[in-house]
Amino acid sequence: MTSCIVLLLGCLIGAAPGAEPTASPAFRAGAATSNITSPLGGGIIGGFVPIPATHVHDELLVRCLVLDDGQTQLALAVCDLLGIHFSVSAEARKLVQESTGIPPERVLISATHTHSACSVLGQRFQPVQPLDDYQSFVARRIADGIKCAQNNLRPAQIAFGTAEAPEHVFNRRWFMKPGTMPANPFGGTDQVKMNPPAGSSDLVEPAGPTDPTVSFLAVREPDGAPIAVFAAYSLHYVGGVGPGHISADYYGMYCRHLERLMQTEDQPLPMVAMLANGTSGDINNINFRTPRPRQGAYVQMRTVAEDVAAKVHAALAKVPYQDRVTLAASYRELDIARREVTADQLEWANRTLAERPLTPGKADLPAIYADRTLGMAEAPPRVPVALQVLRIGEVCVGTMPCEVLCEIGLDFKKRSPLQPAFLVSLAHGYLGYLPTPHQHSLGGYETWMATNRLERNASDKMLDALLEMAAELKPASGQ
């Protein structure tokens, strides 16, 4: 396990006896965006079978923020992608260091999880790999966006706040009445169903909670002109795009709407809104008790995006801003075991593919999961799992490289030694779904082999490490 910890403490620079103390440098912030839209013709991922991109509904962006307390700079980048491979993050952070001087451990790169973008995931089960052309392009554009944000650094104030948006989040893992649970692709029966039939009389209750809170950091110029708002919300995605459309989903719509609400006509630099994926591995926008009528493309997406943006905008009017904060970061690559493929599972996978070969373009779940199971069997037995904690003043931002189930994020918020705290998913890699050991025991899509790639207790190990990292960044008394 490697560990890199960067810690800044102190609001005053030391002075000679009898001399007047010198105040710490003023806080600064800068933001920018960079376009990462792929060419048409590539495969849009998000479903079980990729489909070719035929139209760009809205451009995919990297939205970037750089913070500077006078001694330490942090960079945050949110990418309009389903996920990013660890090697893409590593290459982007190397390029960032070369162009800006910001060390890799102080750079946070995450994906939103839009289901209407082309892939930068590369080879599914290989933890480190060479980059293809689109991955290289994305890494370069992330670095460009962060460099431009650094170029835009200017005196700033910072605030933390929250907004509540409970009406858009629903747990998608459900218990169903005995005898009504369909078989899974492996021929067995789970205790919970992901995305059960909406409005069905066979529904019993959700298998987990939701997190309705939008946590946000806002930076503005001393005269009040907005620079950026970095937020996280635990909603998987909304969907409902046109056929073959590339789109940033509700994340992009939220950003554009918040920017319209906040931007002033005479503002010399554009304000940048950013929406990261919180912990939404089991959360979506479907009310399974009372399903909504079918709607046209982008209608529900816009409804959710504009309402969440309006709630954040209203909350921004009530938050107190600070002129000076200190910044710190901690980064580790935890050594975690891959989920083991048993001899019985391997035999099932080979038998299944012999009976029903994988057909490109066909969503045959048993064949798809048999193929993925064989891929897992050939993967390295252990994988480096990138974890990161940023301290921004008193605020703690933790990260994991998975689709993290909601209760893990709620646990981090409650137990973090730095408060307030929140968790960002899909950062520095994509390692599948991350259920708790209890959710593992219930089964369901998020726990299936290859959908879930890490050992059963991975969530506990990762959360314990993040809490330890947060404690290490806790400022000394009086700082």
PyMOL commands that set and color helices and strands:
alter all, ss='L'
color gray80, all
select helices_A, chain A and resi 86-100+104-106+133-151+166-168+249-262+299-316+343-355+365-378+406-415+437-442+445-447+458-472
alter helices_A, ss='H'
color red, helices_A
select strands_A, chain A and resi 2-6+12-13+22-23+28-35+43-45+51-52+55-56+61-68+73-79+107-111+117-118+154-155+157-164+170-171+173-176+192-194+203-206+213-220+226-233+245-246+272-277+283-284+327-337+382-392+395-399+403-404+421-424+433-434
alter strands_A, ss='S'
color yellow, strands_A
deselect
rebuild
show_as cartoon
